[in-house]
Amino acid sequence: MKIKAAVARAKAAPLCLETIEVGDPRPGEVLIRVHASGICHTDLAMRDQTFPVPQPIVLGHEGAGVIAAVGAGVTGLAVGDHVATSFDSCGECPICLEGEPAYCLQAFPRNFGGSRLDGSTAFSKDGEKIHSNFFGQSSFAEYTICHHRSVVKVPKEIPLEVLAPLGCGIATGAGAVMNVFHLKQGQSMVVFGAGAVGLAAILAARALGASAIIAVGRNKLKMDLAKQFGATHIIDGNHPNVPEAVKAIVPGGVRYALDTTAVPRIIENAFASLGTLGMLGVLGVSQPTETMALPLIDAISVGKSVRGIVEGDAIPQVLIPKLIELYQQGKCPFDKMSTYYPFDKINEAIHDAETGKVIKAVLRMNVN
């Protein structure tokens, strides 16, 4: 079947809207008619080859759509189901069996290898291999093929364009608070960076009853939305001593800090903002060679810890329905951070996301 897709063909270059072919789903896979896809910072990092993925490739990993065909052996999913798509995992390795699919031992080949494990791809163009399976989905396309473990059935009454960002950004931020911090009512948190991931963390902290939720950043649009979403305090990212400002709000320091920036200096500030038994969650995408310096005595003497976080430690089939339930209850209005673009404006949407003009750019593909 011929479809339209956005193809990354060169490092840091605009994506090319092309007509390509998509094959039929194989055993364990589903074919999805993509209605919407969020744009995430990770898509841009892969476009720019911060972490090299093979090109040409169809990126995109916050998809939502309708199942158009089901491969052999797939259960629990049917043609016509509305679904959100998330990362892929094997379901069989020791880490998956412990309930931590975000850290699957096959995570890199399944999500960044640009193909199925056997080297085949879902996409092609006149005999040319177009790499697929990015984050288990490659959702910058009108149709895509996903492994069934990447797919989560969602309610039909909610517009698919609203649900698309749940596949990565929203789940990552909210999951960090819910699944990693296990934040309890009355505890405190500071978030460094209030993009989609940071704002989702703020929404989750508010829903869980945090006493103090501090947002640190420079972008006025994002800080204003952080206040709307439940931040009790805002600290300008240009403040000369952010940890001191945090401790002026929460004496002794906060219980949890979340960094979404991947900037070592900011991560060091986040660690310094923690109080006794504080935990720092780090989830921004950085250069592979990036390092940071943290005082060991500070960690040991008051029990501070640092935790890397991937995809909010989510089991997509558990976390995404939970977030949808909170949305339906009015406790997690994540749709308020989205700005919508037609698919053919994808490079404009990417530019607006990169420059901070919008918080979460969402593409509309098949809207009829």
RAMOWO-V921025 format. One record per pair of residues at least 4 apart in sequence whose ideal C-beta (glycine too) atoms are under 6 Angstrom apart, sorted by the first residue. I is the first residue (numbers start at 0). J is the second residue. D is the distance in whole Angstrom. If there is no record, write none. Layout:
i: (I:I)
j: (J:J)
d: (D:D)
This chain:
i: (0:1:1:2:2:2:2:3:3:4:4:4:5:5:5:5:6:6:6:6:7:7:7:7:7:8:8:8:10:11:13:14:19:19:19:20:21:21:21:22:24:24:24:24:24:24:25:26:26:26:27:27:27:27:28:28:28:29:29:29:29:29:29:30:30:30:31:31:31:32:32:32:32:32:33:33:33:33:33:34:34:34:34:34:35:35:35:35:35:35:36:36:36:36:36:36:36:37:37:37:37:37:38:38:38:38:38:39:39:39:41:42:44:44:45:45:52:52:52:53:53:55:56:56:57:57:57:57:57:58:58:59:59:59:60:60:60:61:61:61:61:62:62:62:63:63:63:63:65:66:66:69:73:76:80:81:81:82:82:83:83:83:83:83:83:84:84:84:84:84:85:85:85:86:86:86:86:87:87:87:87:87:88:88:88:88:89:89:89:90:90:92:92:94:94:94:94:95:95:101:101:101:105:106:107:108:110:110:113:114:114:114:115:120:120:120:121:121:122:122:123:124:131:133:135:135:135:136:136:136:137:138:141:141:145:145:151:151:151:153:157:157:160:160:161:163:164:164:164:165:165:165:165:167:168:168:169:169:169:170:170:170:170:171:171:171:172:172:172:173:173:173:173:174:174:174:174:174:175:175:175:175:175:175:176:176:176:176:176:177:178:178:179:179:179:180:182:182:182:182:184:185:186:186:187:187:187:187:187:188:188:188:188:188:189:189:189:189:189:190:190:190:190:190:191:191:191:191:191:192:192:192:192:193:193:193:193:193:193:195:195:195:196:197:198:198:200:201:201:201:201:201:202:202:204:204:205:206:206:206:211:211:212:212:212:213:213:214:214:214:215:215:215:216:216:216:217:218:222:225:226:232:234:234:234:238:241:242:242:242:245:246:249:251:252:252:252:252:253:254:255:256:256:256:256:257:258:258:258:259:260:260:261:261:261:263:266:267:269:270:270:273:273:275:276:277:278:278:279:280:280:281:282:285:296:298:313:315:325:325:326:336:336:337:337:338:338:339:339:340:340:340:341:342:342:344:345:348:351:351:351:352:352)
j: (21:18:20:21:140:141:142:18:141:19:57:140:14:16:139:345:15:17:55:57:14:46:54:56:58:15:54:55:48:47:346:345:122:124:129:123:121:122:142:121:28:29:30:68:70:144:70:70:71:72:70:72:146:147:70:144:146:66:69:76:145:147:150:67:68:144:64:66:143:64:65:67:142:365:62:64:138:143:364:63:64:159:364:365:63:159:160:163:361:363:59:61:62:138:139:163:362:61:163:164:359:361:42:348:349:352:360:61:167:168:284:58:49:284:52:58:56:111:113:113:130:129:113:130:122:131:137:139:140:133:139:137:138:139:134:136:167:163:164:166:167:84:136:138:83:159:162:163:81:78:80:73:147:80:152:153:155:150:152:151:153:162:165:166:319:136:145:149:150:166:149:166:315:110:134:135:310:109:110:135:146:149:95:100:103:148:95:103:105:95:148:103:104:99:102:103:104:100:103:309:310:312:109:110:111:112:134:135:130:118:120:132:119:128:130:131:131:144:129:131:129:129:137:137:145:146:149:143:145:149:143:143:364:365:149:150:315:316:319:162:161:162:361:363:334:361:168:169:359:169:170:319:322:171:195:196:173:199:333:174:311:313:318:196:310:311:196:199:200:177:199:203:322:178:311:312:313:318:179:200:257:280:308:311:180:182:200:203:204:203:311:312:280:308:312:255:186:204:207:209:208:210:209:254:210:211:249:253:254:204:209:212:253:255:213:245:253:256:272:197:200:201:214:257:215:258:260:265:269:197:216:259:260:197:198:214:216:221:225:336:358:359:259:259:228:336:257:212:225:228:229:230:228:331:209:212:229:325:330:331:231:249:229:230:231:232:245:225:230:233:234:236:241:221:222:236:236:355:233:230:230:248:238:241:244:244:268:268:271:272:272:252:253:274:272:273:274:277:272:277:278:269:272:273:279:280:266:269:281:283:265:283:283:284:285:291:291:291:279:279:293:277:303:301:302:303:304:306:305:306:308:307:308:289:300:303:318:319:330:331:331:358:359:359:361:357:360:361:363:344:348:362:363:362:364:348:362:360:356:357:360:357:360)
d: (5:6:6:5:6:4:5:6:5:5:5:4:4:6:4:5:5:5:5:6:6:5:6:5:6:6:6:5:5:5:5:6:5:4:5:5:6:6:5:6:4:6:5:5:4:5:5:5:4:5:6:6:6:6:4:5:6:5:5:6:6:6:6:5:4:6:4:6:6:5:5:5:6:5:5:4:6:6:5:6:5:4:6:5:5:5:4:4:6:6:5:6:5:4:6:6:5:3:5:4:6:5:6:6:6:5:4:6:5:5:6:5:4:5:5:6:6:5:5:4:5:5:5:4:6:6:4:5:5:5:5:6:4:3:3:6:5:5:5:4:5:4:5:3:5:4:5:4:6:5:5:5:5:6:5:5:5:5:6:5:5:5:5:6:6:4:5:5:6:5:6:4:4:6:5:5:6:4:6:3:5:5:5:4:4:6:6:5:5:5:6:6:4:5:5:6:6:5:5:4:4:6:5:6:5:4:5:6:3:5:5:6:5:5:6:5:4:4:4:5:6:6:5:5:6:6:4:6:5:6:5:6:5:6:4:5:5:5:5:5:6:6:6:6:5:6:5:5:5:5:6:5:6:6:4:5:6:4:5:5:5:5:5:5:6:5:4:3:4:6:5:4:6:5:2:6:4:5:5:6:6:5:5:5:5:5:5:4:5:5:6:4:6:5:5:5:5:6:5:6:3:5:6:5:6:4:5:4:5:5:6:6:6:4:4:5:5:5:5:5:5:6:5:5:5:5:6:5:5:5:6:4:4:4:5:5:5:4:5:6:6:4:5:5:6:6:5:6:6:5:5:5:5:5:4:5:3:6:5:6:5:5:6:5:5:5:6:4:4:5:5:6:6:6:5:5:4:5:5:4:5:5:6:6:5:5:5:6:4:5:4:5:5:4:6:5:3:6:6:6:6:4:5:6:5:5:5:5:5:5:5:5:3:6:4:4:5:6:5:5:5:3:5:5:5:5:5:6:5:5:5:5:4:4:6:4:4:5:4:4:5:4:5:5:5:4:6:5:6:4:4:6:6:5:5:6:6:4:4:5:6:6:4)
